[in-house]
Amino acid sequence: MNRNESNEIVTLTKIPRAASWCIILTLVVLTVVPASERPVTGLPHALEHLLAFGLAGLTFGLAYSGHLRSFLAGAVAFALALELSQIPLPTRHARLEDFVVDAVAACLGILVVHGWRLRAENQTDAVR
């Protein structure tokens, strides 16, 4: 691998890393702002959660590779922490349904990228 290829790989990992942390920060903010200030998309509530946390899982999966079990556990812990953070907030409420959708969507996003990486590795091995 030459120097240009190495620089391209570093750049390709920086973009998803920045995007994943921006999405995670956005999820935190949207979770704790007063309900009246939360943007409304017009989509069903569960679909909003599915898309937001699925996107977070996808970008996080693209940004980082490695310990799949740790990433999945982290996604579940993150979703739980966000839901629990709403308990003391007067205009928000924690819901088991939201936690389940959030955790499943984030894990699915991570698993999709993991499966894509495995497939790409297998195809590369087959070519060699």
Backbone bond lengths (Angstrom), bond angles and torsions (degrees), N, CA, C in turn:
res aa  C-N    CA-C-N  psi(-1)  N-CA   C-N-CA  omega(-1)  CA-C   N-CA-C  phi
1 M - - - 1.441 - - 1.528 107.85 -
2 N 1.325 115.92 128.51 1.460 118.94 179.94 1.525 110.75 -87.17
3 R 1.314 115.68 175.49 1.464 121.87 -174.80 1.535 112.01 -62.38
4 N 1.329 118.40 -39.52 1.466 121.38 179.68 1.520 111.52 -64.71
5 E 1.339 116.15 -42.07 1.463 119.43 178.21 1.519 110.44 -63.20
6 S 1.322 117.23 -40.54 1.453 121.69 178.37 1.526 111.27 -62.56
7 N 1.326 117.67 -43.35 1.462 121.72 178.01 1.522 111.56 -64.29
8 E 1.335 117.51 -38.00 1.458 121.37 178.08 1.519 111.03 -64.41
9 I 1.321 117.30 -40.86 1.465 120.83 179.37 1.521 110.18 -64.53
10 V 1.319 117.49 -43.39 1.467 120.86 178.18 1.523 110.19 -60.58
11 T 1.329 117.31 -43.72 1.457 121.18 178.81 1.523 110.80 -64.37
12 L 1.309 117.49 -40.70 1.466 120.64 -179.64 1.519 112.71 -67.02
13 T 1.309 118.52 -23.10 1.464 119.35 175.78 1.522 111.33 -88.15
14 K 1.321 118.01 -27.43 1.466 120.27 179.91 1.527 111.92 -67.19
15 I 1.302 117.25 -39.96 1.461 120.62 -177.39 1.530 111.37 -63.89
16 P 1.338 119.49 -51.87 1.469 118.28 178.11 1.535 112.65 -64.07
17 R 1.326 117.44 -32.42 1.468 119.13 178.28 1.518 110.94 -64.90
18 A 1.311 116.49 -46.61 1.469 119.91 178.40 1.530 110.27 -62.88
19 A 1.326 116.67 -43.23 1.466 120.55 179.95 1.523 111.20 -63.22
20 S 1.331 117.04 -43.15 1.466 119.14 -177.79 1.523 111.43 -64.30
21 W 1.334 117.23 -40.92 1.470 119.11 179.77 1.524 111.16 -71.87
22 C 1.319 118.54 -32.09 1.472 120.73 174.58 1.526 110.69 -65.13
23 I 1.321 116.51 -42.02 1.467 120.35 178.75 1.521 110.38 -65.84
24 I 1.319 117.34 -42.31 1.464 120.55 179.09 1.531 110.24 -63.19
25 L 1.323 117.17 -43.61 1.465 120.77 177.80 1.528 110.49 -62.02
26 T 1.318 116.46 -41.28 1.468 120.65 178.20 1.522 110.75 -62.12
27 L 1.325 117.34 -41.97 1.463 120.35 177.98 1.530 111.27 -61.85
28 V 1.318 116.40 -40.28 1.471 120.03 178.51 1.529 109.80 -62.85
29 V 1.326 116.22 -47.96 1.466 119.76 -178.39 1.525 110.65 -62.19
30 L 1.329 117.08 -46.54 1.460 120.22 -178.61 1.525 112.41 -65.47
31 T 1.327 116.76 -23.85 1.455 120.93 179.63 1.522 111.89 -77.61
32 V 1.321 117.77 -32.52 1.463 119.66 -173.18 1.533 114.54 -104.33
33 V 1.337 118.53 -10.93 1.467 118.73 177.71 1.522 109.13 -68.30
34 P 1.319 117.44 154.50 1.466 119.24 176.05 1.525 110.82 -56.23
35 A 1.312 115.47 145.78 1.465 120.90 -176.19 1.523 112.04 -54.93
36 S 1.318 117.23 -35.03 1.471 120.34 -178.44 1.528 112.55 -69.15
37 E 1.332 117.65 -18.99 1.466 121.37 -179.67 1.527 113.03 -98.18
38 R 1.317 116.92 -4.79 1.453 120.93 -179.40 1.519 109.10 -74.93
39 P 1.339 117.42 130.07 1.468 118.60 178.96 1.533 111.07 -65.87
40 V 1.300 114.97 148.88 1.464 121.27 179.65 1.524 107.64 -117.76
41 T 1.328 116.01 128.13 1.469 120.13 -177.98 1.516 113.32 -92.94
42 G 1.314 116.47 -18.98 1.456 119.86 -174.59 1.522 112.39 92.16
43 L 1.332 116.42 -9.36 1.466 121.06 176.28 1.522 109.47 -79.55
44 P 1.334 117.45 158.08 1.463 118.94 173.88 1.535 110.49 -57.51
45 H 1.331 115.27 144.89 1.460 122.36 -175.50 1.536 112.34 -51.97
46 A 1.320 116.82 -48.59 1.474 120.67 -178.14 1.528 111.00 -65.04
47 L 1.323 117.88 -35.57 1.467 121.00 178.87 1.529 110.98 -68.00
48 E 1.334 116.66 -38.37 1.473 119.69 174.80 1.532 110.27 -57.04
49 H 1.321 115.59 -46.59 1.470 120.31 -179.77 1.528 110.96 -65.20
50 L 1.313 116.51 -43.73 1.461 121.01 -179.80 1.526 111.16 -59.26
51 L 1.306 116.83 -46.96 1.467 120.81 -179.02 1.525 111.75 -67.56
52 A 1.326 117.31 -43.91 1.468 120.73 -177.46 1.526 111.41 -65.00
53 F 1.320 117.00 -47.75 1.462 119.63 -177.24 1.525 111.59 -77.93
54 G 1.328 117.50 -29.69 1.460 119.97 173.90 1.514 111.01 -64.08
55 L 1.332 116.72 -42.69 1.461 121.31 176.92 1.530 110.55 -63.12
56 A 1.318 117.01 -41.42 1.470 120.61 177.27 1.527 110.24 -60.38
57 G 1.319 116.81 -44.89 1.465 120.48 178.75 1.516 112.36 -63.72
58 L 1.325 116.96 -42.63 1.471 120.92 178.48 1.524 111.29 -61.37
59 T 1.321 116.49 -49.81 1.467 118.59 -177.25 1.523 111.29 -67.64
60 F 1.330 116.71 -38.23 1.460 119.42 178.09 1.530 109.77 -65.21
61 G 1.331 116.42 -41.45 1.458 120.37 177.36 1.519 112.77 -62.96
62 L 1.327 116.79 -36.77 1.469 120.41 176.52 1.523 111.56 -70.03
63 A 1.318 115.84 -36.77 1.461 120.94 -174.94 1.523 112.77 -73.50
64 Y 1.304 115.84 -33.24 1.464 120.02 -174.29 1.522 109.68 -131.58
65 S 1.303 115.76 137.93 1.463 119.45 174.40 1.514 107.14 -123.58
66 G 1.291 115.44 156.59 1.460 117.03 177.73 1.507 112.96 141.09
67 H 1.276 116.13 -115.41 1.459 123.77 -168.80 1.526 111.40 -78.72
68 L 1.312 116.17 88.57 1.458 122.05 -175.19 1.523 111.89 -56.09
69 R 1.318 117.41 -48.19 1.474 119.67 -178.20 1.518 111.54 -60.51
70 S 1.315 117.02 -39.72 1.471 120.76 178.78 1.524 110.72 -64.99
71 F 1.326 116.91 -40.83 1.457 120.43 179.38 1.527 110.91 -65.27
72 L 1.326 116.36 -42.46 1.460 119.90 179.35 1.522 110.88 -65.20
73 A 1.324 116.86 -43.46 1.470 120.71 177.67 1.528 110.09 -63.26
74 G 1.317 116.74 -40.25 1.463 120.77 178.01 1.518 112.33 -63.66
75 A 1.321 116.37 -38.48 1.470 120.47 178.82 1.527 110.57 -64.69
76 V 1.319 116.80 -42.41 1.466 121.11 178.39 1.534 109.82 -65.61
77 A 1.322 116.70 -44.23 1.468 120.88 179.38 1.531 110.98 -63.08
78 F 1.328 116.91 -39.95 1.467 121.26 178.55 1.526 110.45 -62.98
79 A 1.323 116.60 -46.85 1.466 120.25 179.66 1.529 110.66 -61.75
80 L 1.321 116.69 -41.44 1.468 120.79 178.92 1.524 110.39 -65.30
81 A 1.332 117.53 -44.82 1.463 121.20 -179.88 1.528 110.96 -60.44
82 L 1.326 116.70 -40.86 1.457 119.30 179.13 1.526 111.49 -64.24
83 E 1.307 116.69 -44.96 1.471 119.06 179.47 1.526 110.94 -63.98
84 L 1.321 116.96 -44.30 1.465 119.97 -179.34 1.521 111.81 -66.29
85 S 1.318 117.89 -28.55 1.467 120.92 179.77 1.524 111.49 -65.87
86 Q 1.316 117.54 -17.18 1.465 120.96 -179.72 1.526 113.09 -83.20
87 I 1.319 117.47 -15.35 1.473 120.45 -175.88 1.531 112.68 -56.48
88 P 1.327 119.74 -48.26 1.475 117.75 -177.87 1.530 114.72 -79.97
89 L 1.312 117.68 -4.65 1.463 120.53 -175.98 1.526 110.43 -83.88
90 P 1.316 117.97 127.90 1.468 120.48 -173.21 1.529 114.99 -65.93
91 T 1.330 117.37 -30.25 1.473 118.39 -176.83 1.521 112.68 -102.28
92 R 1.313 117.76 4.86 1.468 121.18 -178.83 1.518 108.84 -121.57
93 H 1.321 116.14 165.06 1.462 120.67 177.82 1.526 109.41 -149.15
94 A 1.297 114.58 141.75 1.470 120.47 177.89 1.527 108.77 -83.66
95 R 1.322 115.24 138.88 1.470 120.50 179.02 1.524 109.31 -129.82
96 L 1.304 115.89 135.11 1.458 120.91 176.42 1.528 109.78 -61.36
97 E 1.320 116.56 -40.75 1.469 121.21 -179.93 1.531 111.13 -59.04
98 D 1.333 117.32 -43.20 1.465 120.52 178.91 1.526 110.79 -64.01
99 F 1.333 116.08 -43.27 1.468 119.69 178.77 1.523 110.77 -58.40
100 V 1.315 116.96 -45.96 1.473 120.76 -177.76 1.531 110.25 -63.64
101 V 1.326 117.10 -47.60 1.469 120.38 179.80 1.528 110.16 -61.71
102 D 1.329 116.94 -44.79 1.466 121.06 -178.43 1.523 111.18 -62.40
103 A 1.312 116.55 -47.87 1.467 120.89 -177.69 1.529 110.89 -65.29
104 V 1.324 117.07 -45.34 1.465 120.65 -179.85 1.529 110.53 -63.84
105 A 1.327 117.42 -43.55 1.465 120.41 -178.87 1.525 111.42 -64.20
106 A 1.334 117.43 -44.50 1.466 120.26 179.46 1.526 110.52 -63.34
107 C 1.321 116.45 -43.15 1.472 120.16 178.98 1.523 111.35 -64.97
108 L 1.317 117.28 -40.29 1.474 119.96 177.35 1.521 111.01 -62.00
109 G 1.321 117.07 -42.01 1.458 119.90 177.31 1.518 111.93 -59.30
110 I 1.322 116.46 -45.05 1.464 121.48 178.39 1.525 110.31 -63.48
111 L 1.332 116.82 -43.41 1.468 120.88 -178.26 1.527 112.26 -67.58
112 V 1.324 117.58 -35.01 1.467 120.46 177.68 1.524 109.83 -61.61
113 V 1.321 116.63 -46.45 1.459 119.76 179.86 1.528 110.60 -66.61
114 H 1.323 116.53 -40.31 1.472 120.11 178.91 1.533 110.11 -60.94
115 G 1.329 117.09 -44.92 1.462 121.04 178.22 1.519 111.62 -63.24
116 W 1.315 116.75 -40.72 1.463 121.31 177.46 1.525 110.56 -61.61
117 R 1.341 117.22 -42.08 1.469 120.56 178.67 1.524 111.08 -64.59
118 L 1.333 117.38 -43.83 1.462 120.40 178.98 1.521 111.14 -60.80
119 R 1.312 116.01 -42.49 1.470 120.12 179.57 1.524 110.61 -63.91
120 A 1.334 116.01 -42.76 1.474 119.59 179.16 1.527 110.68 -63.91
121 E 1.319 117.77 -39.98 1.467 121.43 178.38 1.532 110.84 -64.64
122 N 1.332 116.15 -41.82 1.468 120.05 179.05 1.526 111.73 -64.39
123 Q 1.328 116.33 -39.50 1.464 119.67 178.79 1.523 110.79 -68.68
124 T 1.325 117.11 -36.76 1.463 120.95 177.27 1.528 110.24 -66.12
125 D 1.321 117.13 -42.05 1.465 121.45 177.87 1.525 111.16 -63.93
126 A 1.322 117.36 -37.10 1.458 121.36 -179.26 1.525 111.07 -68.28
127 V 1.320 117.34 -31.33 1.467 121.32 -179.19 1.533 109.97 -72.83
128 R 1.314 116.79 -33.97 1.473 120.63 -177.69 1.465 110.46 -69.29
